[in-house]
């Protein structure tokens, strides 16, 4: 009996650490599927199927739209390695009318959360606009899923990206489009001052005072740069590392550098446990690009003359072929910190980034 219990625990641990293996596909103690109706997320009496979504009508008047996330964001997966299928609804203005989880296999019970915790988390979206920056730790509280940050961030991405894609398809939201510009291949080596003054490297500083845990010292000094242009990438990374990264990119992929100084961490430990970086993402248009361990290379030092010593850094690959680095994008940060010995808090921050004109043709 003891041997059986030990073996069961071992399988459970293996599945939580490596959920995509064949063994774990057969071990499904956390899978939950729920029944649903379209009117669960939109108060309508008739629904008409469109391409990837439904139009909802009441008294023959269009009142909104409903969609299933698996039709739009199936590649966004949770800690378990599977998609959290979510039914979402919004009115004609983009105000969210309902959200309902219809399938998940997240092992939230392992960290003491109740099954209904995900439902409580999703209720927060009702009444908010899908056009707004609904970040975890900001407009979206993580209290219901404290201890399951990965799940919360993934679900947030699923809800917003699904709604925004449906809104674009339905014609109630427009997305900025590029003008076909190309990245300059000039390889002029630049100093740290050149990079920061030109806007090629941007940063955001979160002080201890911002978090209510100290004085004016920087808790996190976070930097962001698009390193695909040779002048930026070679200056920051050096010729050899730059060539290595560029040689690994497939057509349409983009490399960015994220690095920091200070006590705080933008990487966290979620990617070690579940392969997902849960503290930041890149947002552009309808898309929120999250990163997994396979999209990451360690950046331990900066090669530009005059550059500071960094605490942690990485080169992250945006694999979305629709991402356009000539259009501004945004880095969203979810920063956990200890408000006290027993209490963990979360705050969210955003940083806009636009590739300077001098690095485009």
C-alpha positions in Angstrom: 0.0 0.0 0.0 2.8 2.4 0.9 4.5 1.6 -2.4 1.3 2.4 -4.3 0.9 5.8 -2.6 4.5 6.7 -3.2 4.1 5.8 -6.9 0.9 7.8 -7.2 2.6 10.8 -5.6 5.6 10.4 -8.0 3.3 10.4 -11.0 1.5 13.5 -9.8 4.8 15.3 -9.3 6.1 14.3 -12.7 2.8 15.5 -14.3 2.9 18.9 -12.6 6.6 19.4 -13.5 6.3 18.1 -17.1 2.6 18.1 -18.1 3.2 17.6 -21.8 4.6 14.1 -21.6 2.7 11.1 -22.8 2.5 9.8 -19.2 0.7 12.9 -18.1 -1.8 12.8 -21.0 -3.0 9.6 -19.4 -3.1 11.1 -15.9 -6.1 13.4 -15.9 -7.2 13.9 -12.3 -7.7 17.6 -12.7 -9.8 17.7 -15.9 -13.1 19.5 -15.6 -15.7 20.1 -18.3 -18.8 22.1 -17.7 -22.1 22.5 -19.6 -22.9 25.9 -21.0 -25.4 27.9 -23.0 -24.6 31.0 -25.1 -27.0 33.0 -23.0 -24.8 32.3 -20.0 -22.6 35.2 -21.1 -24.9 37.4 -23.1 -28.6 38.2 -22.4 -30.0 37.4 -25.8 -32.9 35.3 -27.1 -31.5 34.3 -30.5 -28.0 33.5 -31.7 -26.7 33.5 -35.2 -23.5 31.6 -36.1 -20.8 33.6 -37.8 -17.2 32.8 -38.6 -15.7 31.9 -35.2 -18.4 33.6 -33.1 -22.2 34.2 -32.6 -24.2 37.3 -32.9 -26.8 37.7 -30.2 -30.2 39.2 -30.8 -33.1 40.3 -28.5 -36.4 41.5 -30.0 -34.6 41.1 -33.4 -32.0 43.7 -32.4 -28.3 42.9 -32.3 -27.2 43.2 -28.7 -23.7 41.6 -28.7 -21.3 38.8 -29.5 -20.3 35.4 -28.0 -17.3 33.3 -28.7 -15.3 30.3 -27.5 -11.7 30.9 -26.7 -10.5 27.6 -28.3 -11.5 29.1 -31.7 -9.2 32.1 -31.2 -6.5 31.4 -28.6 -6.0 27.6 -28.5 -2.3 27.9 -28.4 -2.4 29.9 -25.1 -2.1 27.1 -22.5 -2.0 27.0 -18.7 0.2 25.3 -16.2 -1.1 21.9 -17.1 -0.1 22.4 -20.8 -3.7 22.6 -21.9 -6.0 25.4 -23.0 -8.5 26.8 -20.5 -11.6 26.8 -22.7 -13.6 29.9 -21.9 -16.9 31.2 -23.2 -17.0 35.0 -23.5 -19.6 37.6 -24.3 -19.7 41.3 -24.9 -22.2 44.0 -26.1 -21.9 46.1 -29.2 -19.6 48.6 -27.5 -17.1 46.0 -26.3 -18.3 45.9 -22.7 -17.9 42.4 -21.3 -21.2 40.8 -20.4 -20.1 37.5 -19.2 -17.3 34.9 -18.9 -17.6 31.2 -18.1 -15.0 28.5 -17.9 -16.1 25.4 -19.8 -12.9 23.2 -19.6 -9.7 23.2 -17.6 -7.1 20.8 -16.3 -5.2 23.2 -14.0 -4.0 21.5 -10.8 -5.2 24.3 -8.5 -6.3 21.9 -5.8 -2.6 21.2 -5.1 -2.1 24.7 -3.8 -5.3 24.7 -1.7 -7.6 26.6 -4.0 -11.3 25.5 -4.4 -12.7 24.6 -7.8 -14.9 27.7 -7.9 -11.9 30.0 -7.5 -11.5 30.2 -11.3 -15.2 31.2 -11.6 -14.8 33.9 -9.0 -11.7 35.2 -10.8 -13.6 35.4 -14.1 -16.6 37.3 -12.7 -14.3 40.4 -12.4 -14.4 41.0 -16.2 -18.2 41.6 -16.3 -18.9 45.3 -16.9 -15.3 46.1 -18.0 -14.4 47.1 -21.6 -12.2 44.7 -23.6 -10.6 47.8 -25.1 -9.1 48.8 -21.7 -5.8 47.6 -20.2 -7.2 44.9 -17.9 -4.0 43.7 -16.3 -3.6 41.2 -13.6 -2.6 43.0 -10.4 -4.3 46.2 -11.8 -7.9 46.2 -12.9 -8.0 42.5 -12.5 -7.4 41.3 -8.9 -5.5 38.1 -8.4 -7.0 37.6 -4.8 -9.2 34.7 -6.0 -6.2 32.9 -7.5 -3.4 33.8 -5.0 -0.8 31.1 -5.5 -1.9 30.4 -9.0 -0.3 33.4 -10.8 0.4 31.4 -14.0 -3.2 30.4 -14.3 -4.5 33.9 -13.7 -2.2 35.5 -16.3 -3.0 32.8 -18.9 -6.7 33.2 -18.3 -6.4 37.0 -18.6 -4.7 36.6 -21.9 -7.3 34.2 -23.2 -10.2 36.4 -22.3 -8.8 39.7 -23.7 -7.3 38.2 -26.8 -10.4 36.2 -27.7 -12.7 39.2 -27.2 -10.5 41.6 -29.2 -10.1 39.2 -32.1 -13.9 38.7 -32.2 -14.4 42.5 -32.0 -12.0 42.9 -35.0 -13.8 40.2 -37.0 -17.2 41.7 -36.2 -16.0 45.2 -37.2 -16.4 47.0 -33.9 -12.6 47.4 -33.3 -9.8 48.5 -35.6 -6.2 47.5 -35.2 -3.3 49.6 -36.3 -1.6 48.2 -39.4 2.0 48.6 -40.6 3.0 50.5 -43.7 5.3 47.8 -45.1 8.5 49.4 -43.7 11.6 47.3 -43.3 14.2 47.2 -40.5 17.4 48.9 -41.3 20.4 46.6 -41.7 22.9 49.3 -40.8 25.2 47.9 -38.1 26.7 51.0 -36.5 27.9 50.2 -33.0 26.3 52.5 -30.5 27.1 53.4 -26.9 24.7 53.0 -24.0 24.0 56.8 -24.1 23.2 56.5 -27.9 20.8 53.6 -27.2 18.9 55.2 -24.4 18.8 58.8 -25.8 17.5 57.5 -29.2 14.8 55.5 -27.6 16.2 52.2 -28.8 16.3 51.1 -25.1 13.5 52.2 -22.8 13.0 51.6 -19.1 10.5 51.9 -16.3 11.5 52.2 -12.6 9.5 50.9 -9.8 10.7 52.2 -6.4 10.2 50.6 -3.0 8.0 53.6 -2.2 5.7 52.8 -5.1 5.1 49.4 -3.4 4.8 50.9 0.1 7.7 48.8 1.4 10.5 51.4 1.7 12.1 54.5 0.4 13.2 55.9 -3.0 15.5 53.0 -3.9 14.7 51.2 -7.1 13.0 47.9 -6.4 13.0 47.1 -10.1 14.7 49.1 -12.9 13.4 47.3 -16.0 14.7 47.8 -19.6 13.2 46.8 -23.0 14.7 46.8 -26.5 13.9 45.4 -29.9 17.3 43.7 -30.7 16.4 42.5 -34.2 17.9 45.7 -35.9 21.7 45.0 -36.1 22.7 48.4 -34.7 20.7 47.7 -31.5 21.3 44.0 -31.2 25.0 44.0 -31.9 25.6 47.0 -29.6 23.8 45.4 -26.7 24.8 41.7 -27.2 28.0 41.7 -29.2 28.5 40.2 -32.7 28.7 36.6 -31.7 25.7 36.4 -29.5 23.7 38.5 -31.9 24.6 36.2 -34.9 23.6 33.2 -32.8 20.2 34.7 -31.9 19.4 35.9 -35.4 20.5 32.5 -36.9 17.9 30.8 -34.7 15.0 33.0 -35.8 12.5 31.8 -38.3 10.9 34.1 -40.9 8.6 36.7 -39.3 10.0 36.2 -35.7 11.3 39.1 -33.6 13.8 39.1 -30.8 13.5 41.5 -27.9 15.8 42.0 -24.9 14.3 42.5 -21.4 16.8 43.1 -18.5 16.8 44.7 -15.1 18.5 46.0 -12.0 17.3 46.1 -8.4 15.9 43.7 -5.8 12.8 42.7 -7.8 12.6 40.2 -10.5 10.7 40.3 -13.8 11.4 36.6 -14.5 10.1 35.1 -11.3 10.1 31.3 -10.9 7.0 30.3 -12.8 9.0 29.4 -15.9 11.1 27.0 -13.8 8.0 25.2 -12.5 5.7 25.4 -15.5 7.8 26.7 -18.4 5.9 30.0 -18.5 7.0 33.5 -17.8 4.0 34.8 -15.8 5.2 38.2 -14.8 5.3 40.0 -18.2 3.9 39.9 -21.7 4.0 41.9 -24.9 0.8 43.5 -26.2 0.1 44.7 -29.7 -3.3 45.2 -31.2 -5.5 42.2 -30.4 -2.5 40.0 -29.3 -0.9 39.4 -25.9 2.4 37.5 -26.5 3.4 35.4 -23.6 6.8 33.6 -23.4 7.7 30.0 -22.5 11.1 28.7 -21.6 11.7 27.6 -25.2 11.4 31.3 -26.3 14.2 32.4 -24.0 18.0 32.8 -23.9 19.9 34.1 -20.9 21.4 37.6 -21.2 23.9 38.0 -18.4 25.7 41.2 -19.5 25.5 44.2 -21.8 28.3 44.9 -24.3 27.5 48.5 -25.1 30.1 51.0 -23.9 28.9 52.6 -20.7 26.1 50.1 -20.1 25.2 49.3 -16.5 25.7 45.9 -14.7 22.4 44.1 -14.8 21.0 41.6 -12.3 19.0 39.5 -14.7 18.2 39.5 -18.4 17.0 37.5 -21.3 16.4 37.5 -25.1 12.8 36.6 -25.8 11.5 35.5 -29.2 8.1 36.7 -30.4 7.0 33.9 -32.7 3.7 35.5 -33.7 4.0 36.1 -37.5 1.5 38.9 -37.2 3.6 40.9 -34.8 4.9 44.0 -36.6 8.0 45.6 -34.9 7.5 48.8 -36.9 4.3 49.5 -35.0 4.5 50.5 -31.3 3.8 47.8 -28.7 3.6 47.6 -25.0 5.2 45.5 -22.2 2.9 44.6 -19.4 4.4 43.7 -16.0 2.8 42.0 -13.1 5.0 42.5 -10.0 4.5 40.5 -6.9 6.0 41.7 -3.6 5.8 41.0 0.1 3.6 43.6 1.8 4.3 41.8 5.1 5.7 38.5 6.2 2.3 36.7 5.6 0.8 38.8 2.8 1.8 38.9 -0.9 0.5 41.8 -3.0 0.5 42.4 -6.8 0.9 45.6 -8.8 0.8 46.0 -12.6 2.8 48.4 -14.8 3.0 49.1 -18.5 5.7 50.5 -20.7 5.2 51.7 -24.3 7.9 51.0 -26.9 8.2 52.2 -30.4 11.2 51.4 -32.6 12.9 54.8 -33.5 12.8 56.0 -37.1 16.5 55.7 -37.5 16.3 51.9 -37.2 13.8 51.6 -40.1 14.2 52.0 -43.8 
